[in-house]
């Protein structure tokens, strides 16, 4: 009976030590993962302002192209000038707002 109790205690002790090592390894993996996430966050934040400015520049170019196309359609007497104005205005508004939202989302 005593040997059985001793084996049980040894098995219990082995399991606890093994669990402690597994927990330690998991914690070390979490620390390395956190460092990687912080590095990726810092890397992305360096590009956010440039991407936001690029989107605003693309919006400006799209706005100029749209203004020229609407002006040409208006001079030609097109019936759908209002529809073209709304389409181009919506595209420009979307690009300007998406650039502002990206900058605000990343806190730049």
PEKA-V613254 format. One record per residue. N is the residue number from 0. PHI is phi in degrees with one decimal (* if undefined). D_FIRST is the distance of its C-alpha to the first C-alpha in Angstrom with 2 decimals. Layout:
# PEKA-V613254
n->[N;N]
phi->[PHI;PHI]
d_first->[D_FIRST;D_FIRST]
This chain:
# PEKA-V613254
n->[0;1;2;3;4;5;6;7;8;9;10;11;12;13;14;15;16;17;18;19;20;21;22;23;24;25;26;27;28;29;30;31;32;33;34;35;36;37;38;39;40;41;42;43;44;45;46;47;48;49;50;51;52;53;54;55;56;57;58;59;60;61;62;63;64;65;66;67;68;69;70;71;72;73;74;75;76;77;78;79;80;81;82;83;84;85;86;87;88;89;90;91;92;93;94;95;96;97;98;99;100;101;102;103;104;105;106;107]
phi->[*;-65.3;-67.1;-64.9;-65.2;-68.4;-63.7;-63.1;-65.2;-64.2;-62.8;-63.5;-65.7;-61.8;-64.3;-65.9;-65.5;-61.6;-64.1;-62.7;-65.2;-63.7;-65.0;-63.6;-64.0;-63.6;-64.9;-66.4;-64.2;-65.3;-65.3;-67.4;-64.7;-65.6;-62.4;-65.8;-65.7;-65.3;-65.8;-65.0;-61.8;-64.8;-66.6;-66.4;-63.4;-71.5;-93.1;-61.8;-64.7;-64.8;-66.2;-61.8;-67.3;-63.4;-63.9;-64.7;-66.3;-63.3;-61.4;-66.9;-65.4;-61.6;-63.8;-65.2;-61.6;-62.8;-63.7;-65.2;-66.7;-67.7;-62.4;-64.6;-64.3;-67.0;-69.1;-80.7;80.8;-62.4;-83.3;-100.6;-65.6;-62.4;-65.3;-68.0;-60.2;-65.0;-65.1;-69.3;-64.5;-63.7;-64.2;-65.7;-62.2;-61.1;-65.6;-65.1;-68.5;-67.9;-63.2;-67.9;-68.0;-63.2;-63.3;-70.0;-64.1;-92.9;70.9;-95.5]
d_first->[0.00;3.78;5.54;5.26;6.41;8.79;10.11;10.83;12.65;14.50;15.59;16.70;18.57;20.16;21.32;22.82;24.63;25.91;27.10;28.80;30.63;31.69;32.99;34.85;36.43;37.46;39.07;40.95;42.19;43.42;45.36;47.07;47.88;49.41;51.55;52.77;53.68;55.57;57.42;58.39;59.58;61.76;63.18;64.07;65.71;68.05;69.43;69.67;72.94;74.59;73.50;74.77;78.10;78.33;77.86;80.58;82.89;82.31;83.10;86.34;87.36;86.54;88.61;91.58;91.43;91.16;94.10;96.24;95.38;96.09;99.37;100.45;99.57;101.46;104.54;104.50;104.56;101.18;100.25;96.51;96.82;94.84;91.97;91.95;92.06;89.05;87.09;87.77;87.25;83.88;82.81;83.92;82.30;78.99;79.05;79.99;77.34;74.60;75.44;75.28;72.01;70.35;71.47;70.32;66.94;66.04;67.60;70.39]
